[in-house]
C-alpha cells in the first residue's frame, strides 16, 4: 500500500484508510465483533495503517472494537478518533467542546482504545457555543502532555479552520467528498492547500451509492441513517443512476469496479487526500484497497469531469437540521 502525508504535519498514513463507524453504528444493527476484528486485522495485513473511529459511534463500542483489534499492532498504525458531544444513557444529547470536557473524554477514549496516545484527535462537529480558540488550546494541552499527537476538525468551515490552525496547526480536516458531493472544491480544498492541511474524505463512495449496489427499489434496515437522507429516497436513487452509469463505463474500460474508480478519482485530486471508505465485508475491503493500484490518466480524468459536469444530481445530502451542523 502506498503512503501519503497529511499536509505538512508529518503524519504519514496509508493512501486509503478504513472508516470503522459502520461496523458498530449508523447502518443498522452492529456487526459481529469478532468478524469486525478480523476485517480490521485483514486491513492491516493489506497495508492499511489509518483507522477512523469516534466516541459517539455506538456510543463507545466502536472505539472499544478498534482498540481491541489494533492492540497487537498498535505501533504500526495511526488511530483517529473524535470528541465534541455530550453522551448520556447511551445517547448523544448535544454538542460539548468545553475544554474541561475535551480533556475528560480524551482520557476515556485512551482507555477504550487501549493506547497511551491518540494519533489524530478531531473535533467531531464545530460547537457554536465554544470559541474554536479554546478548543484548540485544550487540544494543545493534550499534545503537550503526550496524550494526543495531532489534531483535526470534521465538517468545519474555512473561517473556523483558519482560526483553529493559528492556535495549534491542524494535521487534517475530515469532510464528505466524492463525485456525488463536491462542495469541498469551492472553498475547502484551496484553503487546506494554502495552509498545508491534509484532507480525509469520509463517505467517499456516497454511503455505498457509488458502488452501483442500489436502485429505486432499495430499502434499508431499521437504524440505518440512509432512511432519513434525501439522496436515498426512491426518486433520488433512480434519478442519480446517471453517475453510477458513468463510473461503470470507466470501470469497464479500466478493468476495475465502480467503487475503485470513485476512490481512484479522489486519490487523483490531490496528493494529500486520504479517503476512508468503510465496510464490514472482507471482499469489499479488498476491492476498495485495490483502488490504490488503478491509475487514471489525464485523459481519463478529463472524460470523467466532462461527463459528470452534465449530470444534475437530485436530493440534498442531509436533512436541513443535520446540514446546519456542518460548515460552521
Secondary structure, DSSP 8 states (H G I E B T S, - for coil): --EEE-TTS--EEESB-EE-GGGTSSBSS---HHHHHHHHHHHHHTT--EEE--TTTTTTHHHHHHHHHHGGGGGG-EEEEEE-EEEETTEEEEE---HHHHHHHHHHHHHHTT-S-EEEEEESS--TTS-HHHHHHHHHHHHHTTSEEEEEEES--HHHHHHHHHHS--SEEEEE-BTTB-GGGTTHHHHHHHHT-EEEEESTTTTTGGGT---TT----TTBGGGG-GGGSHHHHHHTHHHHHHHHHHHHHHTS-HHHHHHHHHHHH-TTB-B--B-S-HHHHHHHHGGGG----HHHHHHHHHHHTT----S-SS-HHHHTTS--
